[in-house]
Amino acid sequence: MRHRRKGRVLGRSPSHQRALLRNLASALFLTERDAEFDDNKPKVKGRIITTLEKAKEVRPLVERCITLARRANEQRREANAQFGIEAERNTEAWKTWRKSDRWKQWQKAVAPSVALRRRVLVMLGDKGAVKVLFDDVASRFADRPGGYTRIMRLAKPRLGDAGTRAVLEFVGVRDRTATASPAPTVEAE
C-alpha cells in the first residue's frame, strides 16, 4: 500500500528522483541566463520540454524556490533601506560603515535572506541556477502571489517510446491576451 507516499516514482530510486527533479529545476532557471557566447544556448528562454509526468513533479519545486527567492530579496531590500549605505565598496565611507554598529545591525537584518539563499542552493544544487533565480527570475515575479509556471501538453509524443511531452515555462513572457473580436456587420440586401 502507498499510504501517505505522495508523488510519482518515475521508474527511479528515491535518490535518482531527487537528482532528476533538481536537474530539471536548475535547467529551467539556467535557460534564463545571459549566454551570448554559450554554445549550448537555449532556443527559448524560460522554457524546457520534458514529459508531462516529470513536468508535474518538478513544478512544485520550482514554485517553492521562486517563493523563497522572492522572500529573501524582500528581506535584503528592507535591510539595505534600513541599515545599508549607498557608497561604493572599498571607499572611505564604506570602510567607516563597515566598522560601525550599523554594519552589525545590517548583518543581523540580512542574515535570514542569506539563510534562504543557502536553503535554495541545497534544493537546487547549482550555484549558477541560484544566481539566475535570485537576480533575474525572483525580481520579475515580485508582485505575483504565486503560479509562476505553466505546463502545456504537446500534441506530438516523444519518438522512441511515445511518451507524452509537455512544455514547462515561466508565465508572463509569452502570455496570450484575449482580444474582443469585432462585432459582425449586417449588410442590408
N, C-alpha and C positions, 0 to 999 in steps of 0.2 A: 504494500500500500504506500501511497505517496502523501501521507498526512503532513500538512504544513511544509511541503517541499515545493516551493514555487519556482517557476522558470522552466525554460526548455533545456534539455540536456544537450541537444545539438550533436549527439553522437561522439561526445568527448568526455574526458575525465574532468573533474572539477577544476584542477589547476589549468588544464588546457582551455576550458571555458573562460576562466578569468583572463588568461592571456589573450584569447581571441577578442573578447569584449574591450580590453584595454587597447589592443592594436587598432580595432575599428574606430574607437572614440578618438584616439590620437590621430589616425589618418584623416578623420573628418575635420579636426581642428587644424591639422597641418595643410589642408587644402586652402586655407585662408592666408597662408604666409605669402610674403612678397618674395617671389623666387624668379627674378628676371634672368639669372644665369644658371638656373637649375635645369638639368636635362630631364628630370622626372617631374616636370611641372604639370599640375592637374589641368585637365581640359576645361573644367568649370569650377570656379571657386565655391567652397561651401557645399560640396555635393559628392557623395560616394554611391557606388552601385554595389549592392550585395544581395543576398537572398532575403526574402520577406521575413523569415523567422529570425535571422540574425539582426536585421534592422529593428524588429520589435523588441529584441532583447537588449540592444545597445542603447536604445533611445532613453530609458530612464537614467542610465549612467551619464550620458551627455547632458541631459537636462539638469541633473544634480550638480555636475561640475560647473555649468554656467551659473546656476544659482549661487553656489559657494563663491565663485569669482566675483559676481556682482556684489555680494555682501562684503567681501574683502576690499573691493575697490571703494565702496561707500565708506568703510571704516578708515581707510587710508586717506581719503579725501577730507573727512572730518578731522583727522589728526593733523593733517597738513594745514587746514584752515585755522585750527585752534592753537597749535604749538609750533608749526613749521616756519620756515624762513624762505624768502624768495631769492636769496643770494646764490651765486654760482658756487659749485663745490671747490674747495681749497682756496677760497678768497678769505680775506681777513674777517669779514662779517660772518662768514660761515664757520670759521675756526673759533671765533668767540662764542657763537651759538652752540657749537659742539661742546664747549667747556662749561656752559651754563646749565641751570636747573631745568630750563625749558626743553633742552635736548632729552633729559631723562624722562620728563613728562611725555614728550613726543614718542619716545621709545615705548613707554607703557601703553600709550594710546594706539600705537601701530602694531603692537605685539599680536593681537587677535587676527589681524589681516595676514601677518606672516604665518601664523599657525594654519589659517585656512589655505594659504598657498601651498604649504607643505602637505596638507591633507589631500589637496587635489593632485599634487605630484605623486603621492602614494597611489591614488586611484588610477592615474594615467600612466605613470612610469616613464614619461618622456618630457624632458625639460623644455625642448623646443615647442611641443604642443602646449605646455603650461604657459610659456611666454606668449604665444599667439593668443591663447584663450584670455589671459588677463589683460593684454594690451589692446587687442582688436575686438574680439567677439563679445566680451562682457560689457564693454562700453557701448556697443551697438544695441544691446538689449537692456540698457539701464532703466528704461521706462516701461518695459514689458513685464507683466507679473508672472508669466510662465508660458509654456507652449512655444519653445524656441525652435523646434524641429518639426518637419513633416515627413511622412512616409507615403510615397506614391508607388503603386504597384505598376510594373512594366508589363506590356502585353506579350512581348516575346520571351519565352522561357530560356533558361541557360542552355547552351549547347552542351552535349555530353550526357547530362543526367536530367534535363528538362526541369530543373529546379525553378521555382517561382522567383523572379528577380524583382528588386524594388530599389527605388532611389531614396536615400536618406539625405535631407538637405536642411539648411537653416532657412527659417521663414524671413520674410521682409525684403529679400533681394529680388526674387523673380515671382512676386505675388501677382496673381491675376486680379484685375479690378473689374467689377461689374459695371457695365455701361448700359444705360437705358437705350433700347432700340428706338429709332424714330417712329412716330405714330404713322400708321398707314394712311395714305391719302386716297380719298374716294373720288373717283372721277365720274362726273355725271354724263350719262350717254343720251 
